[in-house]
Amino acid sequence: MTACAIEPSAGHEDGAAPTGCTLSADGAYAARLASAGGSWFPERWTLDGPEPYAVPLPRNQPEEPGTEVQPMGDGRVLIHRLVAGRHAFSLLYPTGPGTGELPLGAVECPAGTTRLRLLPPAPGGEKAYALAVGPRSTTVWLVAGGGFGPERLAELPGRCSGGVWLDRTERLLALDRETGGRTKAVVVDLERGGEVSPLLQIAACSDDRLLLADHDSGLLIVRSDAPSPGQERLGWGVLGSTLPVRFPECLRLRGCTVTPFAIQPGQVLTPESCAVALRVDGPAGSWIGVWRPAERRVHHLPAPEGWLAGTGLWTPDGVLRLPYVTPVVPCGVAQMSPPAASAVPPEAGAASPHGPEPGKEPGRGPVREPGKEPVRPPVRRPVPRPVREPDGLTAGTVVGTAPAPGHPPEPAPPEPAHSVHPSGPEHPASPARPAQPPAPSTPRPVPLQQAPLGGLVTK
């Protein structure tokens, strides 16, 4: 047993109404807290049939807004409640007109010094895990699918957050661990007693977090302040690759918060072609962004009315499914088919999204197709701009060729397969003023502060 206290999830602070929902790893089910007359009750969505439908799972009394729910692979719903200082776990399922409940046990929380929350749904769908974060250590718990109630699987030093599954066997779990004032993504091997190995070591003084991982392609989406100290940026890498992590400038939208929430599966050995769904929050609301590592732009799409923001999944053939709720449609799934990677050239400007007008991105130059050389336009020779020399490069640092801010890069020489040059700076135009064509400039080396992904424990 451990001392625990509830960690509020997004939208649950101070008793606020919960938002969003949780999808099972295969996308067949979803679970959320729904409202009725000011009270909250669990609700399960079935998504793998001809039409989505919801099944309410109320119990004898309403649920607290901080209650967590998670769908299991067999259609039951795991519920996590805080009851009399204990974290209680049960499985809910429909039984005719009522709701059945199978208690799984509880984790004691007498001291209130540790926060506990559910980890993202496991790939197999038969088990569920939780993370208990204490002042100096973190414990991984198996809370559903074990033989004798909640089971302590691993304890590691440091305060951990996040949680991304790196394989389909539920063995390798990536966590963002804070030690010594820095946060680094590490891998916890649950089959070897919680043995820990580094995953991201981009720079010695950077905070490096893992946000998403795709099992088929190995694509990783990270957030780090390595390329811009003090400012976190989105980047991408490939699991097990020696290529550096890249931080595309097109993922920096002025005045907006960009959060990735889904990666297209089924793209085996082609991580550059995986579509990544982004939640973009700006002054005028939220909308959808779609980005691929092979492209140097973001496609902006309006979000469906009533979208459970930040929730969705891709089909292997590139259809984005977004759950939504409206007064007319209490359980709906909108389907979007963003432009394919080959439909729009990478140098084309971004479309205007629903919400603030980010403006058109300047041309990024051609992206080489496998086996083809890029077309080189005539090179202009303007007056060189002053160059600020780098402060110093550490081992593993990559020096890339990038233009001065506001100017497009010149074409780069042919590069090896599965390698994408980092994008140059982009400055979206303000809503009131259209984007002006940029002037050319001489490219200059820029320290990117990037390093290969760390080694993994695989045995």
TAKALIN-V623837 format. One line per field, one symbol per residue. phi: phi as a letter, one per 40 degrees, with the letter a starting at -180 (. if undefined). psi: psi as a letter, one per 40 degrees, with the letter a starting at -180 (. if undefined). burial: b if it has 24 or more other C-alpha atoms within 12 Angstrom, else e. A space follows every 10 residues. Layout:
BEGIN
phi: ???
psi: ???
burial: ???
END
This chain:
BEGIN
phi: .bcaacbccd gbcfgcccbg abccccgcba aacbbaggbb acabbbbccc bcabbcbcbc bcccdccbba ccccgcbcbb bbbfgbcbba bbacbgcbbc bbcbhabcbc cgbbbbaccd dcdcgcbbbb bbbbcbabbc bcbahccbgd bcbabbcgcb aghbcbaccg cbbcbcbcag gbbbcbbbcc cbggdbbcbb bcacbbcbbc baabcccgcb bbbabccbdg bcbcaaabcg cccccbbccc cbbcgbbbbc babccgccgb cccccbcbcb bbdchbabbb bbdcbbabcb bccccgdcdg biaccdcgbc bbcabbdcbc abbcbbbcdc cccbcdcccc cccchcccgc ccdbgcbccd gbcccbcdcc bccccdbccc cibcdgcbcb cbccdgbccc dccdbccgbb cccccbbccc dcbccccccc accacbccfb accccbcbb
psi: iihiihhiih eeifeihiia ihiideedii iihiihfeii iihhhheead iiiihigiad iiiidehiih iideeihhhh ihhfeihhhi hiihgbeahi hhheaihigd dfeiihiiii hiddeeiiii hhhadeihhh iheheidfah hhdihiiihi aahhheieef dhhhihhhhf eihihihhhe efffhhiidh gdidfihhih diihdddehh hihieddghe hiihiiahhe ieiihighde ehhheihhhi eihhiegheg ddehhhhhhh hadeaiahih iideifihhh iiiihehghe hiiiidefhh hhiihiddge hihihigiii dedhideiii ihihaiheii iiheiihhih eiiihhihhi gihiiihhii eihiheihhi hiiihehiii iiiiiiifhh iiiiiigiii dehihihiii ihiihhhefi iiiiiihe.
burial: ebbbbbbbbe eeeeeebbbb bbbbbbbbbb bbbbeeeeeb bbbbbbbeee ebbbbbbbbe eebbbbbbbb bbbbbbbbbb bbeeebbbbb bbbbeeeebe eebbbbbbbe ebebbbbbbb bbbbbbbbbb bbbbeebbbb bbbbbeeebb bbbbbbbbbb bbbbbbbeeb bbbbbbbbee ebbbbbbbbb eeebbbbbbb bbbbebbbbb bbbbbbbbbb bbbbbbbbee eebbbbbbbb bebbbbbbbb bbbbebebbb bbbbbebeeb bbbbbbbbbb beeeebbbbb bbbbbbbbbb bbbbbbbbbb bbbbbbebbb bbbbbeeeeb bbbbebbbbe beeebbbbbb bbbbbbbbbb bbbbbbbbbe eeeeeeeeee eeeeeeeeee eeeeeebbbb bbbbbbbbbb bbeeeeebbb bbbbbbbbbe eeeeeeeeeb bbbbebbbbb bbbbebbee
END
